[in-house]
Amino acid sequence: MKSFAVLLMLSLCLPAALASVDSSQSVEATTAITLPVDSVTIYPDGLMAVKRTGSLDVTDGVHKFVINVPEKAEQSSVLLSVSNATQERVVYDANPVYTLNISAPGSQSFDLSYLMYNAATWEPVYDLHLLSDSVLVKANAVLNNRGGEDLKNVRLKLVAGLPLAVETYLAKAAPQINQRYAEAAPMAAAMDYAVAPATGELETLYIFELDGRKDLVMDKEIGFPLFEEESPLVRIYTWDASSQTEGPAKEEIRANNTLTNPWPTGKAMLYRNDEYVSTIYMPYTPAGTNASIVVGPSADLKVERKLLDYNITENIREIGTGARNHTVKETTETWTYYLKIKSNLDRTAALEATDTVPQEAVIVSVTPKPAESTATSLKWKLQLAPRQKTAINYTYQVITTESLDSAY
């Protein structure tokens, strides 16, 4: 492991009278140490976890070390580890003062870690280039160092998918979580293509470790390449007939994340044939799952919803309830709808059409059969041939009753 220069400042030498005391029990000097930053981990909520490392030749015995930490560092999060040393006490002043008992003389490794709140930000920014059967996903990490100092030659880690509910927990446990998730991350590669997102920690917290070492100038936005891949996609057209009776249908792409890491939520510039189309937001997409991205309204399909027939009938009925009969009016309303669809494409197309029905409705007939149905909606998944014309027909009834007896 590389050794880093350590800035030393010796001060407060003890009186010569202490020289006769056993060196294992005396404090020879107070040494002020500033360790260079080795790595930083940046969370989406502004939390920065910092690790500083260095080495120093130290004699055995009891020593005091004043550890220089930034003003923004959370004092209660500061941790110091020194090889061949046990900690006897720490005094939290402007900078913490550690009293350590060094068991073996020689070069000792110093590792310092701490947390800083609101010390940095980062977010992914995407360029999405639509191809015929795939999409080229280019992601850059744009970050801002607000930690109060320039950071040079550091290892950089970026945490994605941090849920707000665990911010407080992470503030205390960030270094341990970093290591645990970095070790567990390759497990995400086992996810199958196009499966629905599973539940689990890896989908809400993932750590990107950038290649090489980076310089982070304070208070400057800096961008670094995050990842790039060409992902398979499926083009889908969607149409909500109840809210858009004359269309248009919307074009969506469902791109599969074939990487071992997730696609974090971020702003995305969408291009088709290298021409800008729109700015969208990439949804958080775990490895092995699909991202549904709305390209926008499309004229590729012509769609229209029409009410073909409305019919109402009334029937007076008597209902017996033991000692007496009751007269009720039963009203039956029947609606028949016609969903007209025409493809303007010279290729096949997939359409997902939905329509709503009243909760109390009873479906009388429907052609073709819907792929999904609930108490209030119908959904069809259609494969359209080039230039195909087709239609969906369905009829439902709503039956209501009204008492004609004033005392009923």
N, C-alpha and C positions, 0 to 999 in steps of 0.2 A: 504494500500500500504506500502511495506517495506521502512523504512528510511535508508539512506546510510550515512556513516560517511563523514564528510566534513572537509577537511584540512584547517584550518584557520591560517592566519598570520596577526596579528594586527600591524599597523605601522602608523607613521605620526600623532600621537595624537595631537590634536589642543591645543593651549594655554588655560590655565585655565580661561582666561578672557571671553572665549566664553561660559563658563558654565552658565552665567547669561542670555544668549540669549534663547528665546523660542525654546524648543527642536524640535518642528515640523519644524523649519526653519533652524536649525544649522546642520552641518555635524560633527558627533561625532568622526569618525575615518574612515580610509580607510582599508577595509578588503580584503585580497587576498584569493581567493577561487579556489580550484581545485576539481571539481566534478568527481565522478567515472563514467565510461562509462556504460550506461544501455543497449543500443542497437546500432547495426551498420547495415546499408543496403548497399550491394555491387552490383554495376552495371557491366555489361559485359565490358564496355569501361574503367574501372579502377576507376570510381567515387565511393567514399564512403561517405554516409550520416551518421553522428554520432549524437547520442542523449545521453546526460549526465544528471543525476538527483541526487538530494540530498536535505537535509533539514537543517535548521539553525534557532536557536532562535535569534530573532532580536527585538529590541525595536522599538516603532513607531518613526516617524520623517524621516529626510533626511539622507541617508547613501550613501557612495561610496564603490563600489565593483570592485576590479580588478579581472577579470575572466581569469584564466589560460587556454589558448587554444594551441594546438600543432602548431609548426612552419609551417606545411604544410596546415593548415586550411585556406580556402579562407575567408579573413576578411569580405568581403561584404556579405557573407552568414551567418555570426554568428547571432543567435537569442537567446535572453535571456528572459525567462518568470519567474516572481516571484509572488507568491500568495500575495494578499493584498498590492500590490505595483503598483505605476505608475512611468513610466520612465520620468525623466526630461531631461537627455542628456546622450550621450555616446561619449567618446573620443577614437578614434581608434589609439592606440599606438602599441608597441610590443604585448601587450595584451590589449583588450578593457577595458576601465574604465567606469562603469555605475554609474550614480547618480540616486538613486531611492528614492521615498517618500513612506515609509511604513505607511499604514493607521491603522493597528491593530497590537499590539505587540504579540509576541509568535513565535511558530514554523512556518517557511515559507518554501514552496516548491520551489526549484530552478530547472528550466528545461533549458538546454542549447543545441542548435543544430547548426551544421555547416556542410559544405561540404569540402571534400578533393579530389583533382584530382590526378589520377595515384597513388592512395593509396592502392589499392587492386585489385586482379583479381580472377575470379572464372570461372569454366567451368564444365559441366557435363561429366562424363565418364561412359559408359554403358557396362554391360555384357548382351548379348542377347543369351538365351538358347532356341534353336528350339526344340519344342515338336511336337507330331503328328498333333494336330489341334490348337496349341496355341504357344505363345512364352513368356518365362519368362523374363521380363524386369527389370533389377536391375540397378539403377542409383545412383552414388555417386557424391557429389559435391567436387571438388578439388579446394582449394583456397589458396591464398598467401597474407598475411597481410604485406603491405609496408608502413603503416601509421606512422612509427617512434616510436611506443611503443607497448609493449605486451598488449593485451586485455584479461582481465580475467572475467569470469562469465558474459558474455554478451549474450543478445538475438540477434540472427543472422537471417537476412533476405537477400535473394538472388533474384535479379531481372533477369528475363529471357526474351529474345526476344526483346531487345532494338534495334530499328531501328536507323541507323546512322543519319538519317535526323533530329532526334529530340534530339540529344545529347545536343546541346546548350540550348534548351528549358528546358530539364530536369535538367541541372546544376543549374538553378535558382528555379525550382519548385519541386525538388525531394521529399522533405518531404510531401508536400501536395498531390503529385501524389501517394506516397506510401500508404497513408491512403485511398485515393479514390479507388485505385485498390484492396486493401485488402478487402474493404467492398463489392466491386462489383464482386470479383472473383467467388463466388459460382454460379453466373448466368451462368457460362460456362457449368454447369452440365446439362442444359436443351438441349444441342445440341443432335441431333439424331445420331444413329449409321450410319457410312459409308456415311454421307453427305459430299459434297464438302466443303472445308474451306470457311466460311463466312467472310465478311469483318467486321472489328470492332476493338476497342482498345484492347480488351482482348487478341486478337491473337498476338499483337505486344509487350505487356508488361504484365508480370505476376510476382507476388512476392511469393516466397517460404519462409515461416517462419519455421525454424527448431525447433524441440521439445527441451525443456530444455535450459540450458545456456551453452555456449561454451567458451573455452580458445583458443585464437588465438596468438600463439607465432610469434613474428615479423620475417619476412624474411624466413619463413619455409612453405613448401607446406604441407597442412593438408587436409585430406579427411573426409567427413561426409556422412552417408547414406542420400540419398535424397528421394527416393521412390522405391517401388517394387510392381509389379503387373504381373499377368498372363493374357495375352491379347489374344483374339481370332484372328486367322489369316486365310487368304486365300492364297494358293500357286498358283502362276501364272507363266507360261512360256511365254517369249516374243521372237519374231524373226523379225528382220529387213531384209527382203529378198533382198532388193536392195543393201545393203552394205555387207551382208554375204550370198553369194549365196549357200554355202554349210554348213551354220550354223557356230558354234553351236547356239542353242537356249539358252537364259539366264533364270535362275531361279530367280524369285522375290517372296518376301513375302509381303503381305499387312496386316499389323497388326493394329488393331483398338485400339485407346486410350480410354479406358473406365473410366479413372480417371476424376476428376473435374479440374485437372491442365494439362497444356500442357507438351509435351516432348520437352525440348529445344534442339537445335542443339548441337551435340557433337560427339566425337569419340566413336565408339562402337566396342567391341570385340564380334565376332559372333561364337557361339559354336553349334555343332550338336552332340548329344549323348555324351556330355561333352568333345568332341574333338574340338580343335580350328579349325575354317574354314578360317576366314579372318578378317581383320580390315576394317571397313566401317565408314561412317558418318551418324548418325541419323539425318534425316531432322526435322525441326521444325514442330511439329504436335499438333495442338490445340485439346482440349478435344472433344471427340466424332467423330474425323475424323481418316482417315487411313494414316499410314506411308508406303510408298513404298520403300522397301529395296532390292537392288540387291544382291543376294547371290553370283552369278557368273555364268560362262558358265556351261552347264549341258549336260550330255550324255543321260539323260532320254528320250529325243526326238531326232529322226534323221530327219533332214530337208534338203531339196535341192530345188533350183530354176533352172529351165531349160527353154531355149528358144525353143519351139516346132516348130515354123514356122515363117518365115519372108517372106513377099510377097510385091512386088512393081509393080505398074501398072502406065502407063502414058496414058493420053488422051489429044488429041489436040481439043480445042474448040474455037468457035468464039463467041465473046461477042459484042452485038450491043450497041453503045452509041450515038444514034441520027443519025448524018450525016454519020458515018462510022462504020465499024466493026473492032474489034481487035482480034487478034489470041493469045491464051494463051495455055500454056502447064500445065495441071493439073496432079500432081503426088500424088498417094495414096500409103502410106506405111502401112502395116498391120503387127502387132506383136501378136503372141500368146504365152503366158507363162504358165508353168505348175509348181505348187508349191507342192512338194511331202512331205508328213508328215507321220512319223511312230512313235508310242508310244512304248517305251521299258519298260513301267511300268505295274505293276500288279494292279494298281488302276486307277481311273479316273483322268484326268488332264485337266486343262484349258490352252489354248494357245491363245495368241494375236499375230497375224501375220500381218505385214504391208509391203507394196511395193509401190514404187513410179512410176508415169507415167508422161510423158511430159505435160506441162501446156496446150498445144494446142491439146492434144489427145482427141479423142471421143471414149468412151467405146462402143464396139460393143456387147460383151457378157461377162458375168461373172457368175461362179458357184463355190461355193454357193454365195449368195448375201452378199456383205460386210456389216458389222455393221455400219461402218462410211466411208464416202468418201468426199474428197475435190478436188480442181482443180488439185492437184499434188499427191495425195496419196489415197490408199485403205487400209482399216483395217478390218480384220476378227476376230471374237471372237468365238473360237471353243471349244466344250466340247468333249474330246477324251475318248472313252471307253478303258479299259485295253487292251494293245497290238493292238490297232486299227491302220489300215492304211487308209489314206484318202488323198485327193488332192484338190487343188484349181486351176481352169482354168479360164483364162480371155484373152480377145482379145481387142485390141484398134487400132484405125487408126489415122494417121496424114496426113492431106491433105494440100499440098502447091501448089501455082500457080506461073507461070513464064511467063512474056510477051514475045512473039516471034516477036513483032513489034519493030524495032529499035527506032522508034519515039514515042513509047507508054510510 
